[in-house]
Amino acid sequence: MSTLTFYTNPRSRGQIVRWMLEEVGVPYDTVLLEYGTTMKAPEYLAINPMGKVPAIQHEGTVVTEAAAICAYLADQFPAAGLAPAPSDPLRGTYYRWLFFGAGPLEMAATAKALNWQVAEGQRGMVGFGSLETTLDTLAGALTHGTWLCGEQFTAADVYVGSAILWGMQFGTIPRRPEFESYAARLQARPAAQRAQQLDAALLK
């Protein structure tokens, strides 16, 4: 029996963590939860009081929030090479884009999806400023190498890449050439393909 348990629903951000787990390549158990029932049951609320997925439990430690789970797994399983070493100058770049994805990019895409309009004079009050600035910044980052940290694929690519893939699919992120070429590289990864197949099987 694995010491790592993954709580998810295939129609959720659990897809991000599924991909990350496949990149890590360690055994894990999957607990499938349903919206409005088992996700809100006392047993799961004791793990995540928000009643949302994904979450993981690893050797007694509970981690929620997809970006935090990605960062945690990268650190707990360094042999997978999914984060620059703490002494590597790229560690700062890694943190930058991982949390850019969890902050400005997530909020900008949500604002677009919900048609929230931020007046130009109020852009300083929101972390993403504007959708255009956020997307320009991200596109610029993708011109410096194969991945966000140059030639090293990291957990930041799993998280930010998931946002780009979903955003282009649902229309909250435009299909810029930088994003489409990045998406093609992401989708070619065997771990991404395995994760997609596992979640597709659950959907059936």
C-alpha positions as CSV (number, residue, x, y, z in Angstrom):
1,M,0.0,0.0,0.0
2,S,1.3,3.4,-1.0
3,T,2.1,6.1,1.6
4,L,0.8,8.7,-0.8
5,T,-3.0,9.2,-1.3
6,F,-4.4,11.4,-4.0
7,Y,-7.9,12.8,-3.6
8,T,-9.4,14.0,-6.9
9,N,-12.2,14.2,-9.4
10,P,-11.3,14.0,-13.1
11,R,-13.3,17.1,-13.8
12,S,-11.2,19.3,-11.5
13,R,-7.8,20.8,-11.0
14,G,-6.9,17.3,-9.8
15,Q,-5.8,16.9,-13.4
16,I,-2.8,19.1,-12.6
17,V,-1.8,16.9,-9.7
18,R,-2.4,13.7,-11.6
19,W,0.1,14.9,-14.2
20,M,2.6,15.9,-11.5
21,L,2.3,12.5,-9.8
22,E,3.0,10.8,-13.1
23,E,6.0,13.0,-13.6
24,V,7.3,12.1,-10.1
25,G,6.8,8.4,-10.9
26,V,6.1,7.1,-7.4
27,P,3.3,4.8,-6.4
28,Y,0.1,6.5,-5.1
29,D,-3.5,5.6,-4.2
30,T,-6.3,7.5,-5.8
31,V,-9.5,8.3,-3.9
32,L,-12.3,9.5,-6.3
33,L,-14.7,12.1,-4.8
34,E,-17.9,13.4,-6.2
35,Y,-19.1,17.0,-6.1
36,G,-21.8,17.7,-3.4
37,T,-21.6,14.3,-1.8
38,T,-18.3,12.6,-0.8
39,M,-16.4,15.9,-1.4
40,K,-18.5,17.5,1.4
41,A,-18.6,14.4,3.7
42,P,-17.1,14.7,7.2
43,E,-14.4,12.2,6.3
44,Y,-13.0,14.4,3.6
45,L,-13.7,17.7,5.3
46,A,-11.3,16.5,8.0
47,I,-8.7,16.5,5.3
48,N,-9.7,19.7,3.4
49,P,-12.3,21.8,5.2
50,M,-12.8,23.7,1.9
51,G,-14.5,20.5,0.6
52,K,-12.5,20.8,-2.7
53,V,-10.0,18.8,-4.6
54,P,-7.2,18.1,-5.2
55,A,-5.5,17.1,-2.0
56,I,-2.8,14.7,-1.1
57,Q,-1.9,12.9,2.1
58,H,1.7,11.8,2.4
59,E,3.1,10.1,5.4
60,G,0.7,12.0,7.6
61,T,1.1,15.4,6.0
62,V,-1.9,16.9,4.2
63,V,-1.3,19.3,1.3
64,T,-4.1,21.1,-0.6
65,E,-4.0,23.7,-3.4
66,A,-2.6,22.4,-6.7
67,A,0.5,24.7,-6.8
68,A,1.4,23.8,-3.3
69,I,1.1,20.1,-4.0
70,C,3.3,20.5,-7.1
71,A,6.0,22.3,-5.1
72,Y,5.7,19.7,-2.2
73,L,6.1,16.7,-4.5
74,A,9.0,18.2,-6.4
75,D,10.8,18.7,-3.0
76,Q,9.9,15.4,-1.5
77,F,11.0,13.4,-4.6
78,P,14.1,15.3,-5.8
79,A,15.3,12.3,-7.9
80,A,12.6,13.3,-10.4
81,G,14.4,16.5,-11.1
82,L,11.2,18.7,-11.1
83,A,12.7,21.6,-9.3
84,P,16.1,23.3,-9.5
85,A,18.3,22.6,-6.4
86,P,18.0,25.2,-3.6
87,S,21.5,26.5,-4.4
88,D,20.8,26.8,-8.1
89,P,20.1,30.4,-9.3
90,L,17.2,29.0,-11.3
91,R,15.4,28.2,-8.1
92,G,14.2,31.8,-8.0
93,T,13.0,31.6,-11.6
94,Y,11.2,28.4,-10.7
95,Y,9.4,30.0,-7.7
96,R,8.6,33.1,-9.8
97,W,6.7,31.2,-12.5
98,L,5.1,28.7,-10.2
99,F,3.5,31.4,-8.1
100,F,2.9,33.6,-11.1
101,G,0.7,30.8,-12.3
102,A,-1.1,30.5,-9.0
103,G,-1.5,34.3,-8.7
104,P,-1.8,36.6,-11.7
105,L,-2.4,34.0,-14.3
106,E,-5.1,32.2,-12.4
107,M,-6.8,35.4,-11.5
108,A,-6.6,36.9,-15.0
109,A,-8.1,33.8,-16.5
110,T,-10.9,33.7,-13.9
111,A,-11.7,37.4,-14.6
112,K,-11.9,36.7,-18.3
113,A,-14.1,33.6,-17.8
114,L,-16.5,35.5,-15.5
115,N,-16.4,38.8,-17.6
116,W,-15.1,40.8,-14.7
117,Q,-14.0,44.2,-15.9
118,V,-11.3,46.0,-14.0
119,A,-11.3,49.7,-14.7
120,E,-7.9,51.1,-15.9
121,G,-7.6,53.3,-12.9
122,Q,-8.1,50.3,-10.6
123,R,-5.6,47.9,-12.1
124,G,-3.1,48.6,-9.4
125,M,-5.5,47.1,-6.9
126,V,-5.5,43.6,-8.5
127,G,-2.5,41.3,-8.6
128,F,-2.7,40.6,-12.3
129,G,-3.1,44.3,-13.5
130,S,-4.7,43.3,-16.8
131,L,-5.1,40.2,-18.8
132,E,-3.0,41.6,-21.6
133,T,-0.1,42.5,-19.3
134,T,-0.2,39.0,-17.7
135,L,-0.3,37.2,-21.1
136,D,2.5,39.4,-22.5
137,T,4.7,38.7,-19.5
138,L,4.1,34.9,-19.8
139,A,4.7,34.9,-23.5
140,G,8.0,36.7,-23.0
141,A,9.1,34.0,-20.5
142,L,8.5,31.3,-23.0
143,T,11.0,32.8,-25.5
144,H,14.1,32.1,-23.3
145,G,14.2,28.3,-23.6
146,T,12.3,25.1,-24.0
147,W,10.7,25.4,-20.5
148,L,10.1,28.2,-18.0
149,C,13.4,27.4,-16.4
150,G,15.3,27.2,-19.6
151,E,16.1,23.6,-20.5
152,Q,14.9,22.0,-17.2
153,F,11.3,20.9,-17.1
154,T,9.9,21.6,-13.6
155,A,6.7,21.6,-11.6
156,A,6.2,25.2,-12.7
157,D,5.7,23.8,-16.2
158,V,3.1,21.3,-14.9
159,Y,1.1,24.1,-13.2
160,V,1.5,26.9,-15.7
161,G,1.3,24.6,-18.6
162,S,-2.0,23.2,-17.3
163,A,-3.4,26.7,-17.1
164,I,-2.4,27.4,-20.7
165,L,-3.8,24.2,-22.0
166,W,-7.1,24.7,-20.3
167,G,-7.2,28.4,-21.1
168,M,-6.7,27.9,-24.8
169,Q,-9.3,25.1,-24.8
170,F,-12.0,27.2,-23.1
171,G,-11.1,30.5,-24.6
172,T,-9.8,32.4,-21.6
173,I,-6.2,32.4,-23.0
174,P,-5.7,33.3,-26.7
175,R,-3.9,30.9,-29.0
176,R,-0.7,32.8,-29.4
177,P,2.2,31.1,-31.2
178,E,4.3,31.0,-28.0
179,F,1.5,29.3,-26.1
180,E,0.7,26.8,-28.9
181,S,4.3,25.6,-29.4
182,Y,4.7,25.3,-25.6
183,A,1.5,23.4,-25.4
184,A,2.7,21.0,-28.1
185,R,5.9,20.3,-26.1
186,L,3.9,19.7,-22.9
187,Q,1.4,17.3,-24.5
188,A,4.3,15.3,-26.0
189,R,5.5,14.3,-22.5
190,P,4.8,10.7,-21.7
191,A,3.7,11.6,-18.1
192,A,1.2,14.1,-19.4
193,Q,-0.2,11.5,-21.8
194,R,-0.5,8.8,-19.0
195,A,-2.3,11.3,-16.7
196,Q,-4.7,12.2,-19.4
197,Q,-5.5,8.5,-20.1
198,L,-6.0,7.8,-16.4
199,D,-8.4,10.7,-16.0
200,A,-10.2,9.8,-19.2
201,A,-10.8,6.3,-17.9
202,L,-12.3,7.7,-14.7
203,L,-14.6,9.9,-16.7
204,K,-16.0,6.9,-18.5
